[in-house]
Amino acid sequence: MIKKYLMLFTALALIGALLTACKPVADVSPSPSLSPSTTMSPSPSPTPTPTPSPSPSPSPSTLPSPDDGVMARGTWDGNVYTNEDVALRFELPDGWTYYSDEQLADLMGVDNDLLADEDRWLLEAAQLTTVYDMMAINETTGANVVVVYENLKMTPGGTDATIDQYIEAVKMQMEQIASFDYEFVSTISADIAGNSYKGISMAEKSYGFTSDSYYRLQDDYLIGVTVTAMGDTSAADILAYFN
């Protein structure tokens, strides 16, 4: 049973909410769980995937830089995740595992080499709507944390929306997920690694977990931290590992 809701991919539902910009949908179902220890295969597609044409390698002078607004990727050093661009640092709790670049690339629909090639990342990341930067999970309890960025330039009307509008979109979409019984708990706020975040807490009544999603705006990105608390692990317990 725990395999069904181990990860739940709450972040996928939240990103769907942002992209639809509060447009109601009939049914949004989360993707099946993926275990960090399992090599992932691309999901089947109803239509053939076009083979990209080779592009000439850009010269260093034409590559974007962080000053151009491209969000740098975070890195793992042992059991510590750090992303200086967004001032986040997370120490992996005992018994947790984190998702590999291969798994994150699969979620974003990009090839594995993109995440390993800094020059390509700087060149192509600005065209990505959603960046999954970090996922970590306790496979025994199902508690997990996700760090995700939304490129507001790539989202229609995104740069004009407020945090409160995003939160309302998240609430509406999660309440419409047919596979789970989400219930609004409250709006929330927290200081995470020295920055103020505002968000929403949702309780899933059928399986007994809580999903807390925190957001803040940085330049043209929405920074999101989602924690799923289960059993004796609270959202506050998970947030304490950020510093």
N, C-alpha and C positions, 0 to 999 in steps of 0.2 A: 504493500500500500504506500509506503513512504516513497517508493520510486516514482509514483504518480505526481506527487507534489513536492519532490525534493528541491527543485529549483523554481518551478512554476513559471519562470521567465516573466516575472512581474514587470521587469523593465520593458519587455516587448509590448505589453499592453499599454504602458505609459507612453512609450514613443508613438504608438498608434494614435493615442489620444492627441498628442501634440501635432502630428501630421494632419489629422483630420480637422483640427482647429474647431473643436466642439461640434462638428457635424455628427448627428446621431447615426449609429449603425445598427443593423439588426442583430448581428452576432459577431463577437470577436473572441476567438478561442486561442489560448496560449499554445506555444509549440511544445512538443514532448520534451521531457527532461533529458539532459545530457550529463553524463558523469564525467568529471574532470579526468578520471583515469582511463577513459575510453577514447580511442581514436575516432573522430567523427567523420562521417561520410556526407557529402553534399546532399541536400534534400532533392528528390526528383522534381523536375520542372515540367509543366504541361507543354512547353514549347522549347525547341532547341536553344541552347545558349550560344549566342554569336561568339565566334572566336575573334578576340581583339586583334587589330592590325598592329604590327610592331611600330613603335614610335622611336624616333631618334633620341638618344640620351641628351638631356638638356645640359647646357654648360653651367658651371657653378654660378656665373653672373646672372643667369635667368631664373634660378631656383628661388621660390618664395622663402621667406625667413619668418621666424616667430613675430618679427616686427610687422609683417604683412597680415597678421591675424590668424595664422595657421596654428591650430592647437597641437602642441607637442604631446607625444605619448608618454605615459608613465612607464616606469621600469621596476622590475623586481631585483633586489639584491638579497639573496637568501630568502628570508621570510618577511622582508620589508618592502612594501610598494611605496614608490615616491613619484609624484608628479609636481615638479616645482612650478610649472606654468599655472596650475590652479591651487597651489599651496596645500596639497593633500599628501599625507603620509599615513600608511596603514600597516600595523604590525599583525601578521597572520596569527590568530589564536592557535593554541595547541589543539590538534585534532582536525584542523581545517586544511583544505587544499585550494589552490587557485587555478583558474583556467589558463591554458596555454595560448600562445599567439595563434596557433593553428585553429583552436576552437573559437577564439574571438574573431578571427578572419572569416570563419565560416558563418558566424552570426551576422557579420557585416556584409557578406557576399563579395568579399575581395579575395585575391590570391594571397597565399601565405607570405610570399616574398615581399609584399608591400609593407608589412609590419616590421620586417627585418631590415629594410633598406631606408635609411634616414632621408636620403636625397629624394627618393620616390615619394616617401610619405609627405615631405614638405611640398612636393609638387602636386600631389593628387588628393591630399586630405581635405583641401578646401572644397572639393566637389562632393564630399560625403555628407549626407544629411545627419546620420547618426554614427557616433563613434563609441563602441564599447571598450572602455579603457581598462577596466578591471572587474573580474568576478571572482568571488571566493565563497566557499561553502563548507559547512560541517555536514558530511554525508550521513552521519549517524542521526542527527536531529533534524536536518533540513534547513537550519538557520543559514542565512546567506547575506551577502552584501554585493551591490553592483555600483560601479561608477560609470556614468554614461554622459556624453556630451551631445547636445543638439545644436547643429549649425543653423542658426536662425536665418542666415542669408539664403539657405536652401529650402526654407519652410515658407510657403506663401503667407504673407502677413506676419511672419515670425518676429521681425525686428520691431514691429509696432505693438506687440502684445506685452502685457504686464505679467508679473509673477502670479497675481491673483487669477488672471484669466487662464493661465496654464494649469493652475491648481484646480480650477473649476472643470477644465477639460478632462483632467485626470480622474476626478471624482465621477463625472458623467460616464466616461468610458468604462471604468472599472465596474461600475454598477450594472453595466450592460453585458459583461462577460458571462455567457451562458454556462460555462463549465464550472464556475465557482460562484459562491454566494457571498459577495462582498457587501459590507455594510459600512457606511461612513461613520467614523468615530469623532474626529475633530480636525481642525487645522492645527498645525504644530510649528514650532520654530526651534532652532538649535544652533549653538556655536560649534562648528566642526573645523578643527585645526585652525582656529583663529578667525574664521569667516562666518558671517551670519547667514543662515539658511532658513527658508520658510517652506512649509509643505503641508502634507495631508497624511492622516493615519486612517487606514482601512482595515477592518477586521473581516476575516473569512470564517463564516459560521460553521460550515460543513466540516472543515478539516482543523479548525482551531488555531490558525496562525494570524499574525498581524503584519501588515505591510506598511511601513512608514517611508515616505518619499520626501526628500528634502531638495530644494532648488535655490539657486542664486544665478544672477546674470553676470557675465563677464565678457565685456566687449560684445561680439556678435554671437556668443555661445550661451546656451543654457546649461549650467552644470548641475547634474543630478546625482544624488546619492540615495539609493534605495536599500533599506534593510528589511529582511523578512525574519521575524522573531517567532520561534516555536519552542514549546516545552518550557523549560526553566530559563531559557535564554531570552532576555528582553532586548528591545531596540537600544536602550541605554547601555546595556552590556556590550553590544557590538560597536556602538559609536565610541565607546571608551578606547577602542584600539586605534582610532584616528588621533593623530597629534601633529 
